[in-house]
Amino acid sequence: MTQELLDTLPALRVGRPLVVAIDGPSGSGKSSVSKEVARRLHLAYLDTGAMYRALTWFCVTSGIELSDAAAVEQASRDLVLDLSTTPREEYVRVDGTDVTDAIREPAISSAVSAVATTLGARTELIRRQRELIEKHHRRIVVEGRDITTVVAPGAEVRMLLTASEEARLRRRGIQLGGTQNAEQLAAQVTQRDAKDSTVVNFTQAADGVVTLDSSELDFAETVDAALVIVTKVLNRD
């Protein structure tokens, strides 16, 4: 990316809506890349996956059976959730309890698909996500699995961030500090994707969504490529 382009990034659409919607499978780098894109563009940041994880934690600690769709849906309405919407800090609180680290534990990772595929709960969390987008005057980077097609189909920029299965497994293994074996990694990445894909398609780009394959890119290169996509899409307007 040229320095001239870098210099223009903070000024993109100042005072006007700029929603950057980023979807992708597990291990594709959605969270880290989206957070850095938000920081570089001076935008708010929303990790929708953290919302599903927080609801899963709430259900598990409350003794709610994840197979009970009605109970999970009610829990989604009862959930008292506070999470950061800035790329400069990260926190997730449920009814005042800090669960930032707890929602990343393997037990939650293995259970979150059961919650994410409960349609009533999904509807409630999508409602909350849209509220947060509006709260930030539609100047926000939002990442997840159904952002480009369901949550914010009218986003100014819509992107599918993907990578090969090998790359995704390797990255998730590094992210978890080598604490997971191959079977556990597969459960967190490929098996979870298979379950979640029953309710939303996040493996193929919908019309108007730009695909970014980061299989052969490092973090910095992926961020730069994402920013190039943002500027090219906006320059078409």
N, C-alpha and C positions, 0 to 999 in steps of 0.2 A: 504494500500500500504506500502510495506517495505521501510525502509530508504535506503537500498541498491539500490532499483529501483529508488527512488527519486534522488539519487546521480547521476545516469546515464542519467537522462532525458536531461539535457542541452547539453550533448555531442552527442545526437542522430544524426547520419548522418551529422556530421559537414562537411561543404564544399560540400555537395551533396544535390540534390533536396529533399524536404520534404513538400509536399502539403497535408494538412489534410483537407478533405472536409467533412463538417457536414451539413446535412439537417434535417428538422423536421417541425412539425406543429406549429402554434401560441401557445405561452405559454409553450413550451417544455423546455425553458431555453437555446436555441441555442446561443443567443448573449452573455449572461453572462458566460456560460460555455466555449464557443469558445474563448472568450477574455482571460479567465484565462488559458486555455490550451496553447494559443499562448504565454502568458507571461512566463509560466513555461518552455516552450520549446525554448524560445528566438526566436520566429518567428514573422513575420508580421501578421497582422490581417485585414480581409476584411469582413465588414457587407454588403452583397449585398442588403439586404432589405432596408437599408438606401438609396441606389441608386434609388430604385423604389419609395420610399417615397419622395425623393428630386425631382424626375421628376414629381410626382403627385403635389407637392407644386408649382412647376414651371408652370404646366398647369393651376392649379386653379387660381393662382395669375395673370396669363397672360390672363385669360378669355377664355381658350381653352376648348371646349366641350369635355368631356372625352369619349363621344360616337362617336366622329369623329376620327376614327382610323388613317386616313392619317395625320391629324393635330397632334395627339399624337405622331405618328412616327416621324414627322418632328421635334417636340419639343425635342424628345430624341436625335436627331442629333445636335440641337441648344444648348442643355443644357451645360452650363459652370459649371462644377462640380469639387469641391475640397473636398475630405474627408480624414480623418485620416486613416492610415494603420498601426497603432501601437496600441497595447493593453493598452498603458499607458496614452492615451489621446483620447478624442472623440470630433470631430468637423465635421460639414457638412456645406459647403458654396456653394451657388448658385450665380454665377457671383459676388462674393465678399460679398454677404449677408450671415450672419451666420443664418442658419436655423436648427441648431442642436436640439433645443427644438420645434420649429414650426412643424417639420415633424412628431412629436409624438402626436400632437393634435388629438382629436377624429375625427375632420372633415377630416383630411388627412387619418387617419386609416380607416375610412369608405369608402374612395374613392380610395384607393391605388389598390384594386383588379381590378378596371376598367382599370387602366394603366398596371398593371402586366399581364393582359390577352390580351393586345394588342400585337399581335405577332411581328409586325414590330419594336415596341419600345423594346420589349423583346430581339429581335435579336441584336439591337444596344447596349443595356446594357450588354448583354453577351459578345459582342466583347470587350467592355471596361473592363469587369471583367477579361477576359483572358489576356488583355494587362497588367493589374496590377499584375497578377500572374507572368508573365514573367519579369516585372520590378523588382520584388523582388526575381529574380533568382529562382523562384519556391520553395521558403522557406516561407510558409505562411499558416495560417489557414483561410479557406474561409467558410462562413456559409450562408445558404439560404434555398431554396426549390428545386433547380434543380442542385446543385453543383456536387453531386455524379454521376449524370446521363448525364448531358448536358454540364455544364461549365467546369468541370475537371474530366471526367470519368477515366482519367489515373492517378489520384492522388495516391500517395503512400499509403494513408490511407483514407478509405471512411466509413462514419458512419451516421446512422440514429438515431437521438436523439428524443425519443418520451416519452409520458406520458399519463395517463388516462385523459379523458375530465374533470373530477372533479378536478384533480390536476392542469391541465392547466388553468382552469377558476380561481381557487384559487390563483395561482401564478400571473396571469395577474392582478387580483384584488388588490393584495398586491403591485405589481409594480406600479399601477396607484394610489396608496394611498387612495383607497376607494372612488375615485371620480366618478366611474361609477356604474350604477345600473346593475341588472342582465341582463336586455335586452341589454344594451350597451356592457356589457362584452361578451355576446353571439355573438353579431355582430362582435366584434373585434377578436374573437377566432374561434368559430365553423362556423359561416356564411362566414367569410373570407376564411377559409380553403376550404369550399365547392366550392366557386367561383374559387379560385386559382387552385384547383385540376382538373379543366376542361382543363388546359393546361400543367400540370406537376403532376406527381405522387410523393408525398412526404410523403405518409402514410404507404407505404410498401417498404421494402428494396429491391433494385435490386440485381442481382447476384453479389457477392463479397463485398456487403455492410454489415457492422456489425451493428446490432440493439442494442441500449442502452435504456432500459426502466427505466426512472428515477422516476416513480410514487411514489415509496416508499423510495427514496433517498433524502437527503438534498443536498444543493449546493456543499459542500466540498466532499461528497461521490460521487456525480455525476462527478465532476472534476477528482477525483482519478480513477473512473471507466473508464472515457474516456482516461486517460493517460495509464491505463493498456491495453486498446484496442490498442492504438498506439504502445506500446512496443511489444505486442504480434504479431501484424500484421508485424511490421518491422523485428522481430526475425524470421519470417517465410521465409524472403527473403534469 
